[in-house]
Amino acid sequence: PIKLIAGERQLDPVTERNIRATHGLIETDENGNIIYDENGDTIETPMWKRYVNYLGDLLHGDLGTSYQRGTAVTDIILQRYPYTLQLAVVGIIIEAIVGIGAGIISAVKRYSFWDVLVTLATSLLVAMPAFWIGMLLQLIFGVWLHVLPISGVAGPIAQYPAWMYYILPAITLASVSTAYTARIMRSQLLDVMNQDYIRTAKAKGLSKGA
């Protein structure tokens, strides 16, 4: 943690000792004063005690302080949470519309070009990690084509409309789950279409549109 906090800077012993005391890496009293042994050296806090202290803080909603920003981790999460929630909602909408729609088309048009296309696309999506899909989308649409933003959110001097910042991350988030949804939808729909009552209805002249 000390190297993460300092970065490339060289810390003097006093500053390093104070940082270690602030983050509970060495023993301190109830007033925050550093405790020294009989040789005048600091006392390392045992790992188990650090873990117990961490769990105690966690139960009180204290996730600690960010090494890089110097602010409470809870505040950072609360600041970013609305964007996470919005992104999750958009991803779920994409998954529902595209996944269910593709599954229905694949089942109704069984063994057709669309069925093969959906099967191939879902197989590729399931095989590829989501983070790799995200980087690929950033490279194609952000770096090569320059049509979509690759990170961040809309601000006062944003280059793109606010809704465009959700496109790539939402597609990335929904990609794998959309493929699974399409496969499950196709399988379940084909199972229903092969039921006896469906075949009987077709034999009696019931149209597909009915």
N, C-alpha and C positions, 0 to 999 in steps of 0.2 A: 504493500500500500504506500509506503514511503516513496518509492520510485514513481508510482503513479501520480502522487501529489506533486512531487518536485519536478517531474519531467526531466528536462536536460539540465536543470539548474543544480549547482552544487550547494548542499545545505551545510551550515555550520553545525557543530555538535549540539549547541543549545537549542537551535530551531528544530532540529531533528528530534531531540528528546521531548520537546514540548508537543510536537505533532504526534509522536507515539503515545504520549500521555493523554492527549485529547481524544484519540481514537481507541483508547483502552488496550493498547499493546503492552504497556507497562503498568505496574501497580501504582495506584494513587489513593489518598485518603478521602474521606467524605467531602472535604473542601476542595478536592481536585489537585492537591499538592503531591508532588512526586515522592514516593517512598524509596529510600536508599537502604542497602544492606550495610553490614558493619564495615565493608571495604569501600563504601562510598559509590557503589555501582547501582544502577537501576535494576529493578526486579521484573523480569518478564512475566506477563500474565499468562497462566497456563491456557492451553487451547480449549480445554473443557470449560474453563471459567468464561472465556470469551464467548463460547457457544451458548452457555447458559444466560449470559448477559444479553446476547443477541435475541434469544427466544423471549426473554422478559420484555425487552423493548418492543419486539414484534407483537406481543400480546397487547401492548398499549398503543399500537398503531405507529410506532416509531421505527422507520426503516433505515434510519441513519442519515448521514450527510454525504452528498455526492463529492467524490474526490476532485472531480474536474470543475464543477460549478460552484462548489462551496455552499450549496443550499440543501434544504431537507429533501430527501428522495420522495417523500409523500407529496410535497408541494409540486415537484416536477411531474409526478404521475397525475395529480389532479389537473395540472395545466394541460397535459396531453390527452387526458381521458376523453374529452368530447370528440376529438378527431378520431380516436380509436373506435368509439361507439358509432360515429357516422360511417366510418370505413367498413365496420362489421355489418351494418345495416345494408349498405350498398352491395357488399359481397354476397349477403344472403339473398338479396333480390336477384342478382345475376345468376346465382346458383339455382334458384327456384325457376326462373323464367327459361334460361338456356338449358339447364339440366333436364327439367321435366319436358320441355318442348322437344329437345333432341331425342329423348327416350321414346316419346310418343311417335314421332316421325319414323324413328328406326324400327319400331315394332309394327306400325301400320304398313310401312313400305319395306317389309321384310325381304331380304336378298336383293334389294334394289341398289342403285348407286348411292342413295342417301343412307341406307343402312350400312353399307360398306364404309362410307365416309365417316359416319358417326362412330362406328366401331373402331376405325383406324385412329380417329382423333382422340377418343377416350383412352385407347391403349397407350398412345404417346403421352397424354397428360398424366396418366397414372404412373408411367415409368419415369417421368422427369420430376426431380425435386422442385418444390415451389420456389425456392430462392433462386434456382437456376433459370426458371421461367421468368422470374422478375428481372434478372439481369439481362436476359435475352430481349425482353420487351423494351427495357431501357435503351439497350444498344440500338435496336431497330428503329423505334419510334421517337426516341429522344436524341440520340447521337447522330444517327444516319439521316433520318427523315426530318428531324426538328419539328415535329407536329404535336408532340405532347411533352409536358414537363416530366422530369424523371425523379423529382424529389420535392419536399417542402410543401407549403400551403400558400394560398393566395395572400398577398400583402398589399400595402399601399402602392407599390411600384411593380406589381406582379405582371409578368409578360403574358399570362394566359388567364382566361376566366376561372373563377373559383372551382366550378364543377369539373374542369378538366384535370385538376390535380388528383381527383379520386379515380380516374380511369385505370391507369396502370396498376396502382396498388390493389384496387378492388378486383381487377381481373386476375392478378397474381394470387390474391387471397382465395378467390373462388374457383380457380382453375381445377385443382385436383378434386375438390368436393363436387364440382359440377360434373366431372367425368364419372364419379361414383354414382351420383344421382341419376345420370342418364342411363348407366348400365342397369341399375336397380329398377328404374322405371320401365325399361325395355323388357327385362326379364319378367317382372310382375304382370305387365300388360300382355305379353305373349302367353303367360300362364293362364290368364283370364280368357284370352281369345281362343284357347284350346279346350276350354271347358265344354262339357256335354250340352249344356243349355244354349251356349253360343252356336255350336254346330247345328243343333236342332232348329234354332231360330233362322239360321242361314238356309237350311234345307227347306224351310217353309216359305222362303222367299223374302225374308227380312233384309232390307238394304243396309249397307254400311252406315249410311247417314242417319238411320233410325236409331 
